Structures are given as C-alpha cells and as structure tokens.
Amino acid sequence: MIRVSRRGLICGMVGLYVVSLMTLGQWTRPSLPLPGPEAMVVMVGSSNSDFSSIREAVSSAPEGSVIRLAGEIFTEGGIVLDKDLFLIGTGADETIIQASETIETAFERVFFIDADATIVLGGITMRHGNPTTGECPRGGGAIVNYGTLWLDRCILVDSMGQCAGALLNRDGNVSAFDCMFLRNRSIRGLNEAGIRSMGSGGAIKNTKGDMLLDGCTIADNVARRNGGAIKNCCRGTLTMVNCTVSGNSCVSGGIHLNGRAVIDHCTIAFNSAEYSLGAGILVDSESVVRDTIVFGNTMGDIAVEGHGLSAKFINVWIGDGRTEIGAYADDPLLGLLGDHGGPTWTHLLLPGSGAIDAAVPGEGPLIDQRGVARPIGVAPDLGAVEVGETED
C-alpha cells in the first residue's frame, strides 16, 4: 500500500485549505506519498525490463508497486489505473507516453484513473491523447481522474478533448507539483449518446473535487468555450500557488472560476478571450486572489460577476486598471515566458518593476515557482517569481 506522510494528506484536504486561507497565512507544499517499505519495484522499457509494456506492468504488479519507466517513447493509450501505484520516469524530457504517434491519429487518452486508486506520476511527458468515447462527454485528452492523483514534474502536452484538453478531474482529488500543461485543446462536440460538450477547460477542467496546482505553468492552451487554461466548476475547489498562466485563449475567462478557489502568488499574463473582460480571470465564486499579477490579457484582466461579487482581492496587480479591486495597475515589467531556472517556465520581473518587494510581508509561500527562497528583498515580490534587482 502507498504510505502517505501526515503532511501528505492534502488530497483529502485541499478544500479545507481553501477555507483556511480565507484567514490567510503562509504556505508550505505538502509532501508526496512515499512507497511502502516492502513495495515491489519493476522496470519497463530497459534492456533488463520486467515487462514489455506499461499496460502489462500495471495489470501484473501488486498494489503499491513502483513501476520505473525507461527514458524512451512508449506508444500506449487507454491505460486504466485501478489500484495504488507509482509510475516514475527518468524525467519528462526523456520518458514520454503517447496515446498515438500523432494527435490526429489518436482515439484514446493516455490514462484513466479509477475511484479506488491513489496514483503518483513523476517525471513523465503525456501527449497525443484524443478520446473518442467517455466522460464529459469525451474529456481529459491525457488523463481523466476519479481517484487520488499526484503529478510531480510531469508535462501534459499536445492533447485534445471535447472538454479538458489535458486533465479532467471528474470526481476525485488532484495535486500537481512543478508540472507544465502546454498546447492542449478543448473542443465542443457530441458523444455517441448525443451529450454535448461546450469545449471548456483548454488544459484543465475540475468538475468535482479538490485540485491543488503548485509551481505549475499552463501555457498556449485553447478552449472553444470557457477557461482557456482552467475551468473550475461549481462543485470543484481549486488552489493555485506559485503558478504561471500565459498565452491561453478562449471565448471567456482564461481561468474561469465557478467553484471556490484560492490563487496565491501567481502570474497570469498575455491570455486572450474573444468576448469576456476576464481574459485573465473570470470570477463567479467566493474566491480569494492574493499577491498575484494579472496583466496584458486581451479583452481585460479580471471580470467579476454573480457569486464573484463576494470574492476577496488582496494586494493584486491588475494591469488594465479597469476595476477598483486591484492595489496596483499599469505595466509590471514582465519578461518573456521561458526557462529562467527551476523545472517550469516563468515570466521574470524585469529591473525596475513595481511588483518587486510589493507582496504582503510574512505571508504566502516560502519559495517561488523556481524554488528560490522568499523574500530576497525587504518583502516578497508579487507573482510567481522572486527576483533580485539585478536579475534579468
């Protein structure tokens, strides 16, 4: 069985974190689950492998096993994970699982995670998923989750679904650390039963359950409807800490919040929406946004409607200055999205930025998205990245 440290109980408690952060305070990332002391370790893909395929290893390995994946490309789709397992690659740039050789030829997603399973996926790229049957009605291009899912330093890229281009949390719990969600697409359509999807959640859709994103980058995804990056539905709770959301596009709401959410020390920039003023964030829930930069989003940075009228905005930089909820406005001087150290892509604050040393002292995460300790100056910086005045 998977052994979880006391701090690792976050999967059942993310929603409680959303409630508790209403009173604010500091944030420390929860620990990943650890294999039990007698967990079996098996190899797939190496010259000395125990199994010839991931599917065979998943079927044969006992519950709680560690499945180590070689640094190669595995072309396997529709893998069902129905028991507690660790699937660990050699790094997301080396271990790649694709549902098909191209997204155009795909007809399955990569993983389906059952309600009874606790799964840890680490150091893996998942790509080229395009399910033609299944949930929402054909959602979760790379992963659909009903269980408890932990993602660590993974990349979900170039997948497509009628909702949730990459990751659909249907009725479970998800914690993702240092992951990237890139170039996924959510398209509208009908499934074989005639159920329609409007194409929400270009990268991620949280239909029901608790979701934690810590140190993640969500970039260049497209939704046919709402939530170019993320759609958080009314029965979902979402916590985002030290995340970068950039270059996503949709009809409305780059991050579309129908369910309760906390967004803390994030950078949400250069997203676009066709109609909504909330190209950065569209808030329609009792949520909290703190020490976050929302800038350069075409058709407006933040829009608030409905239940969002009771949302809290604490020390937020809203570049377009259209609302009265931001503490700062104008240009925060963001650099280009890229590899600036750490496991995921970020926007650096350029020298002279007013967002440097502008966050609330003594609160928020103790490190930035790259793992750099906060603060460097007299106070933490706004957004996902902590910089010194000379860093560029």
C-alpha positions in Angstrom: 0.0 0.0 0.0 1.1 3.6 -0.5 2.4 5.2 2.6 1.4 8.8 3.0 3.1 11.2 5.4 0.9 13.3 7.7 1.5 16.4 5.6 0.7 14.3 2.5 -3.0 14.1 3.4 -3.6 17.2 1.3 -5.5 15.2 -1.4 -8.4 14.8 1.0 -8.0 18.3 2.4 -7.4 20.7 -0.4 -10.9 22.1 0.1 -10.2 22.7 3.7 -7.1 24.7 2.6 -9.4 26.9 0.5 -11.5 27.6 3.6 -8.5 28.2 5.9 -6.7 30.5 3.5 -9.7 32.9 3.8 -7.9 33.8 7.0 -4.5 33.8 5.1 -1.1 32.9 6.3 2.0 31.1 4.9 2.1 28.1 2.6 4.3 25.1 2.6 4.0 22.5 -0.1 2.6 19.1 1.1 4.8 16.0 0.8 4.3 13.5 -1.9 3.2 10.0 -0.9 6.0 7.5 -0.4 6.1 3.8 -1.4 5.7 1.4 1.5 8.9 -0.3 2.8 8.1 -3.6 1.1 6.8 -2.1 -2.2 7.8 -4.1 -5.3 9.9 -2.2 -7.9 9.6 -3.3 -11.5 11.1 -2.0 -14.8 9.6 -1.3 -18.1 11.4 -0.4 -21.3 15.0 -1.1 -20.4 17.1 -4.0 -21.7 16.6 -5.7 -18.3 12.9 -4.9 -18.1 10.4 -7.0 -16.2 7.5 -6.2 -18.5 7.3 -5.4 -22.2 4.6 -2.7 -21.8 3.2 -0.3 -19.3 -0.2 -1.9 -19.6 1.2 -5.3 -18.8 3.1 -3.9 -15.8 0.0 -2.2 -14.4 -2.0 -5.3 -14.8 0.6 -7.6 -13.2 2.3 -5.6 -10.5 0.8 -5.8 -6.9 -0.9 -2.9 -5.4 1.5 -0.2 -4.1 4.2 -1.2 -6.6 6.7 1.3 -8.1 6.8 1.0 -11.9 10.0 2.6 -13.2 9.9 3.7 -16.9 13.0 3.9 -19.0 13.9 7.1 -20.9 12.1 6.3 -24.2 8.9 6.9 -26.0 6.0 4.5 -25.1 3.1 4.5 -27.6 0.2 3.2 -25.4 -3.2 4.6 -24.9 -6.3 3.8 -22.8 -4.3 2.6 -19.8 -6.6 2.0 -16.8 -5.1 2.6 -13.3 -7.4 0.8 -10.8 -5.1 0.3 -7.8 -2.5 2.2 -5.9 0.7 2.6 -8.0 3.7 4.8 -8.6 4.7 5.3 -12.2 8.1 7.1 -12.3 10.0 8.1 -15.4 13.6 9.3 -15.8 12.4 12.8 -16.5 9.8 14.5 -18.6 12.3 15.2 -21.3 13.2 11.5 -21.6 10.2 9.4 -20.6 7.3 10.0 -23.0 3.9 8.2 -23.0 1.8 9.0 -26.1 -1.6 7.6 -26.9 -0.7 7.7 -30.5 2.2 8.8 -32.7 0.2 11.9 -33.6 -2.8 13.7 -32.1 -4.6 13.3 -35.5 -4.4 9.5 -35.3 -5.3 9.2 -31.6 -8.6 7.8 -30.4 -7.8 7.3 -26.7 -6.5 9.3 -23.8 -3.3 8.1 -22.0 -4.6 7.3 -18.5 -8.0 6.6 -16.9 -7.7 6.6 -13.1 -10.3 4.7 -11.1 -12.1 5.9 -8.0 -10.3 3.4 -5.8 -6.8 4.2 -6.9 -4.1 6.5 -5.5 -1.6 7.2 -8.3 1.7 9.0 -8.3 3.0 10.0 -11.8 6.5 11.5 -11.8 9.0 12.6 -14.4 6.8 11.8 -17.4 5.5 13.5 -20.5 2.0 12.6 -21.6 0.9 13.6 -25.1 -1.2 12.9 -28.2 -4.4 11.9 -26.3 -7.7 12.4 -28.1 -10.5 10.2 -26.6 -13.4 9.4 -28.9 -15.6 7.9 -26.1 -16.1 8.6 -22.4 -16.5 11.4 -19.9 -17.8 15.0 -20.3 -18.6 13.5 -22.9 -15.1 12.9 -24.4 -13.0 14.8 -21.9 -9.5 14.6 -20.5 -7.3 14.4 -23.5 -4.4 12.9 -21.5 -5.9 12.0 -18.1 -9.4 11.6 -16.6 -9.3 11.1 -12.8 -11.8 9.7 -10.4 -9.3 8.7 -7.7 -6.5 10.4 -6.0 -3.8 11.7 -8.3 -0.4 13.2 -7.7 1.6 14.7 -10.5 5.3 15.6 -10.0 7.4 17.2 -12.6 5.3 16.0 -15.5 4.4 17.6 -18.8 0.9 17.2 -20.4 1.2 18.5 -23.9 -0.5 18.3 -27.4 -3.7 16.5 -26.3 -7.3 17.2 -27.1 -10.7 16.6 -25.7 -14.3 17.8 -26.0 -13.7 19.3 -22.6 -10.4 19.4 -20.6 -7.8 19.2 -23.3 -5.3 17.6 -20.9 -6.6 16.8 -17.4 -10.2 16.2 -16.4 -10.8 15.8 -12.6 -14.3 14.2 -12.8 -14.8 13.3 -9.1 -11.5 12.9 -7.3 -8.6 14.8 -5.9 -5.5 16.1 -7.8 -2.2 17.6 -6.6 0.2 18.7 -9.3 3.7 20.0 -8.4 6.2 21.6 -10.9 4.2 20.4 -13.9 3.6 22.1 -17.3 0.4 21.9 -19.4 1.2 23.1 -22.9 -0.6 23.4 -26.2 -3.7 21.4 -25.4 -7.1 22.0 -26.9 -10.7 21.7 -25.7 -13.2 21.5 -28.5 -17.0 21.3 -28.5 -19.0 18.4 -29.8 -21.3 15.5 -29.2 -20.6 12.0 -27.9 -22.2 8.8 -29.2 -25.1 9.3 -26.7 -25.8 12.8 -28.1 -24.5 14.6 -24.9 -23.0 17.9 -25.8 -19.8 19.4 -24.5 -19.2 23.2 -24.9 -15.5 22.9 -25.0 -14.4 24.3 -21.7 -11.0 24.0 -20.0 -8.3 24.2 -22.6 -5.8 22.4 -20.3 -7.7 21.5 -17.1 -11.3 21.1 -16.0 -12.1 20.4 -12.4 -15.7 19.2 -12.5 -16.0 17.9 -8.9 -13.3 17.5 -6.2 -10.2 19.2 -4.9 -7.4 20.4 -7.0 -4.0 21.8 -6.0 -1.6 23.3 -8.5 1.8 24.3 -7.0 4.7 25.6 -9.2 2.9 24.8 -12.4 2.9 26.5 -15.8 -0.2 26.4 -18.0 0.6 28.0 -21.4 -0.6 28.1 -25.0 -3.8 26.1 -24.5 -7.1 26.8 -26.3 -10.7 26.3 -25.2 -13.6 26.5 -27.6 -15.7 28.0 -24.8 -14.7 29.0 -21.2 -11.4 28.6 -19.4 -8.6 28.8 -21.9 -6.3 27.4 -19.2 -8.6 26.2 -16.4 -12.3 25.7 -15.8 -13.2 25.2 -12.2 -16.8 24.1 -11.9 -19.2 24.9 -9.1 -18.6 21.6 -7.2 -14.8 21.9 -7.5 -12.3 23.6 -5.2 -9.1 24.9 -6.7 -5.9 26.1 -5.1 -3.1 27.7 -7.1 0.2 28.7 -5.6 3.3 29.9 -7.5 1.8 29.2 -10.9 2.2 30.9 -14.3 -0.7 31.1 -16.7 0.3 32.6 -20.0 -0.8 32.7 -23.7 -4.0 30.7 -23.4 -7.1 31.6 -25.5 -10.8 31.1 -25.2 -14.2 32.8 -25.6 -14.3 33.9 -21.9 -12.2 33.5 -18.8 -8.6 32.4 -19.1 -9.1 31.0 -15.6 -12.9 30.5 -15.2 -14.0 30.2 -11.6 -17.5 28.9 -10.9 -16.3 27.0 -7.9 -14.4 28.3 -4.9 -10.7 29.0 -5.4 -7.6 30.5 -3.9 -5.0 32.0 -6.3 -1.8 33.0 -4.3 1.4 34.5 -5.8 0.6 33.6 -9.4 1.4 35.4 -12.7 -1.5 35.4 -15.1 -0.4 37.2 -18.3 -0.9 37.6 -22.0 -4.0 35.4 -22.3 -6.8 36.3 -24.6 -10.6 36.0 -24.8 -13.0 36.8 -27.6 -15.7 38.5 -25.6 -15.3 38.5 -21.9 -13.4 41.2 -20.0 -12.0 38.4 -17.8 -9.4 37.1 -20.2 -7.1 36.7 -17.2 -9.6 35.6 -14.6 -13.4 35.4 -14.7 -14.6 35.1 -11.1 -18.1 33.8 -10.4 -17.5 32.2 -7.0 -16.5 33.1 -3.4 -12.7 33.0 -4.1 -9.5 34.7 -2.9 -6.8 36.2 -5.1 -3.7 37.4 -3.3 -0.3 38.9 -4.2 -0.9 38.0 -7.8 -0.1 39.7 -11.1 -2.8 39.8 -13.7 -1.5 41.7 -16.8 -1.6 42.1 -20.5 -4.7 39.9 -21.0 -6.6 40.8 -24.2 -10.2 41.9 -23.6 -9.4 42.6 -19.9 -7.5 41.2 -17.0 -10.3 40.4 -14.4 -14.1 40.3 -14.6 -16.3 39.7 -11.6 -19.9 38.5 -11.8 -22.6 36.7 -9.8 -21.1 34.9 -6.8 -17.8 36.6 -7.5 -19.1 39.8 -6.0 -18.1 38.3 -2.6 -14.6 37.3 -3.7 -11.6 38.8 -2.0 -8.7 40.5 -3.9 -5.7 41.2 -1.7 -2.8 43.2 -2.9 -3.4 42.2 -6.6 -1.7 43.8 -9.6 -4.4 44.4 -12.3 -2.7 45.9 -15.3 -5.6 47.4 -17.1 -6.9 49.2 -14.1 -10.5 48.7 -15.2 -11.7 47.6 -11.7 -11.3 49.1 -8.3 -10.2 45.8 -6.8 -6.5 46.0 -7.6 -3.9 47.5 -5.4 -1.6 48.2 -8.4 -2.1 48.9 -12.1 -0.2 49.6 -15.3 2.8 47.6 -16.5 4.6 45.3 -14.0 7.5 44.8 -16.5 7.3 41.1 -17.2 10.0 39.4 -19.2 9.2 36.7 -21.8 8.0 33.3 -20.9 10.9 30.9 -20.8 13.3 28.7 -18.9 14.6 31.0 -16.1 15.7 28.3 -13.8 13.6 25.7 -12.0 11.6 22.9 -13.5 8.9 25.0 -15.3 8.7 28.1 -17.5 8.2 31.5 -15.9 8.0 35.3 -16.5 10.7 37.2 -14.7 10.1 40.6 -13.2 12.5 43.0 -15.0 14.7 45.5 -13.1 12.6 48.5 -12.0 9.3 46.5 -11.7 6.9 47.9 -9.2 6.0 44.4 -8.3 9.4 43.7 -6.6 9.1 43.8 -2.8 5.4 44.6 -3.1 3.8 41.5 -1.6 2.5 41.2 2.0 5.5 40.5 4.3 5.4 37.4 6.4 2.7 35.7 4.3 2.4 33.4 1.3 4.7 30.7 0.0 8.3 30.4 1.4 9.7 29.8 -2.1 8.9 30.9 -5.6 7.9 28.9 -8.6 11.6 28.1 -9.3 12.4 27.1 -5.8 14.1 30.4 -4.9 13.6 31.4 -1.2 11.3 34.3 -0.5 11.9 37.1 0.2 15.1 38.3 -1.4 14.5 42.0 -0.5 12.6 43.6 2.3 9.4 41.9 1.3 8.4 39.1 -1.2 7.7 40.0 -4.8 4.2 39.8 -6.3 3.6 37.0 -8.7 5.1 33.5 -9.2 8.8 34.6 -9.3 11.1 36.2 -6.7 13.9 38.2 -8.2 16.8 40.4 -7.1 17.1 43.8 -8.6 20.0 42.7 -10.9 18.4 39.5 -12.2 17.3 39.6 -15.9 
